[in-house]
Amino acid sequence: MSPDLLRIQLFVALGAAGGLTSFLVALKQDHYKNDHYIRKSSIEVVGGAITATCLVYAFQENQYVYVFTFLIGTAWSHIIQRIRSKITSIVEAVLGDVSHRGGR
C-alpha cells in the first residue's frame, strides 16, 4: 500500500472521528429532538470524513495536519447541527404562526 493511500485513509478516519465525537457530545446533551439518529450520525460522520479529507490538503505541509483533520470533521458536524437547529426553529415558528391563525 502506498504512503499516500495510507495518509488519505488516516485523513478519512480522523475526519470521521471528529464528526462522530461532535455527534456523540450533542447526543449526550439532548441536542436532537427526534430519534433519527442513524441518518443524522451518518450525515455528520461521513460528511466530516469527506470534508476533512478534501480541505486538509491546504494544510498538508503543516506539522499539525492530523489535528486539523480532526477539527475539520468536528467543525462540519457543528455546522450541520446549527443548520438543522435553525431550520427546525424556522419551521416551528411558521407552524406556530399558522396554528394561531387557524384558531381564530
ZIBELZI-V322561 format. One record per backbone hydrogen bond with DSSP energy under -0.5 kcal/mol. NH is the residue of the N-H (numbers start at 1). CO is the residue of the C=O. If there is no record, write none. Layout:
NH CO
NH CO
This chain:
6 2
7 3
8 4
9 5
10 6
11 7
12 8
13 9
14 10
15 11
16 12
17 13
18 14
19 15
20 16
21 17
22 18
23 19
24 20
25 21
26 22
27 23
28 24
29 25
30 27
31 26
37 35
40 36
41 37
42 38
43 39
44 40
45 41
46 42
47 42
47 43
48 44
49 45
50 46
51 47
52 48
53 49
54 50
55 51
56 52
57 54
58 55
59 56
60 57
62 59
65 62
68 64
69 65
70 66
71 67
72 68
73 69
74 70
75 71
76 72
77 73
78 74
79 75
80 76
81 77
82 78
83 79
84 80
85 81
86 82
87 83
88 84
89 85
90 86
91 87
92 88
93 89
94 90
95 91
96 92
97 93
98 94
99 95
100 96
101 97
102 98
103 99
104 101
